[in-house]
Each structure stands twice: as C-alpha cells, then as structure tokens.
Amino acid sequence: MKGKILVIEDNEQNLYLVKFLLENSGYEVLTALDGQSGIAVAAREKPILILLDIQLPLMDGYEVARRLRLQGDLCHVPIVAVTSYAMTGDREKTITAGCTGYIEKPINPDTFIKQVEQHLSI
C-alpha cells in the first residue's frame, strides 16, 4: 500500500468512483460521509492526504478544512478540495479555508490519480 487517503464525500456515486480509482492505484481508502465524521477519522487514522468535498451535510468543507488545520498532528496533511464549485473565486476560497489544492468535478478518471499525486511527496 502507498498510504491512507481519507475521502470526505456524501455522494455515493462520487465516493465509489474515487475509492475505486485510488484503490486500483495502491492506496488504502478511508471514507466519511460528513465533515464531523471526517474530522474524527482523520484524527484517528492520520492519512497522508485528505480529499474533501465542499458541499457536505452538517458542516461544509470550508469549515472542515479550517478545523483540520487547527489540529496539530494534521496541520501539515495536504487537503485537496474535490468540488463542483467552479465559479470565479471558488478555488481561492478553498485555499483560504486551508486546502492545499483543488480538483474540479466531475473528475476525469484518466487524470485523477495524477492530479491527486501532485499533492503527495512520494
């Protein structure tokens, strides 16, 4: 295994596709369907990367990123927003919230792993 990647995504179809692509590339995939459980999984499992949907129930991805950045042992873990928010300023808003990168939905299965791995130092 190349390492653990946490995917925080509430849409089951998106989650299935991302998990499939990551597992086929040798990653262990952890999942959470909302921000609160995602923060808990991240704290417990210490993933090498977090893929974060912005439009989540209970707590949006911006708040999730801000809270993850406040956790000392997670503050340096790359957080990549994977979102359909693609309007002017959306990328900057994710970076301001604490994300280190941005992948636009719908994801392209042919380039997704390369986009993800740009945020890893492996």
SVG drawing of the C-alpha trace seen along z (x, -y; Angstrom):
<svg xmlns="http://www.w3.org/2000/svg" viewBox="-27 -35 35 37">
<polyline fill="none" stroke="black" stroke-width="0.4" points="0.0,0.0 1.1,-3.5 -0.6,-5.1 -4.0,-6.0 -6.1,-8.6 -9.3,-9.9 -12.2,-10.8 -14.9,-13.0 -17.7,-12.8 -21.5,-12.5 -22.4,-11.5 -22.2,-7.7 -21.5,-7.6 -18.7,-10.1 -17.3,-8.2 -17.5,-4.9 -15.6,-6.2 -12.9,-8.0 -12.4,-5.0 -12.2,-2.6 -9.5,-4.8 -7.4,-5.2 -7.6,-1.5 -6.6,-0.4 -3.6,-2.7 -2.5,-1.1 -3.9,-3.4 -5.8,-2.4 -9.0,-4.5 -10.8,-5.7 -14.2,-7.3 -16.5,-9.7 -19.9,-10.9 -19.9,-14.2 -17.5,-16.7 -17.8,-15.8 -17.0,-12.1 -14.3,-13.1 -12.5,-15.1 -12.8,-12.1 -11.4,-9.7 -8.6,-12.0 -7.6,-12.4 -7.7,-8.6 -6.1,-7.3 -3.6,-10.1 -4.0,-9.9 -1.3,-11.1 -3.9,-13.1 -7.5,-14.2 -9.8,-14.6 -12.6,-16.9 -16.0,-17.7 -17.1,-21.2 -20.8,-20.7 -21.4,-18.4 -24.2,-17.9 -23.9,-19.2 -20.7,-21.2 -19.4,-22.4 -16.0,-21.6 -14.6,-25.1 -15.3,-24.6 -13.9,-21.1 -10.6,-22.4 -10.4,-25.1 -10.9,-22.7 -8.4,-20.2 -5.8,-22.9 -6.3,-23.6 -5.3,-20.1 -1.6,-20.0 -0.9,-16.5 -3.0,-17.1 -2.0,-20.7 0.6,-19.6 -1.6,-16.9 -2.5,-18.0 -6.2,-18.7 -7.5,-18.8 -10.9,-20.1 -12.8,-17.9 -15.7,-20.0 -18.2,-21.2 -17.8,-24.7 -16.0,-26.2 -17.0,-29.8 -14.6,-32.7 -13.1,-32.9 -14.1,-29.3 -10.6,-28.0 -9.2,-30.9 -11.9,-30.4 -10.9,-26.7 -7.2,-27.8 -8.1,-30.5 -10.1,-27.9 -6.9,-25.7 -7.0,-23.4 -3.7,-22.9 -5.2,-22.0 -8.3,-21.9 -9.7,-19.3 -12.9,-20.2 -15.8,-17.8 -16.8,-15.9 -13.4,-14.2 -11.7,-12.8 -10.8,-9.1 -7.9,-9.3 -6.1,-12.1 -7.5,-11.9 -4.6,-9.9 -2.0,-12.2 -3.9,-15.2 -4.0,-13.6 -0.4,-12.5 0.7,-16.1 -0.1,-16.8 1.9,-14.0 5.6,-13.9 6.0,-10.2"/>
</svg>
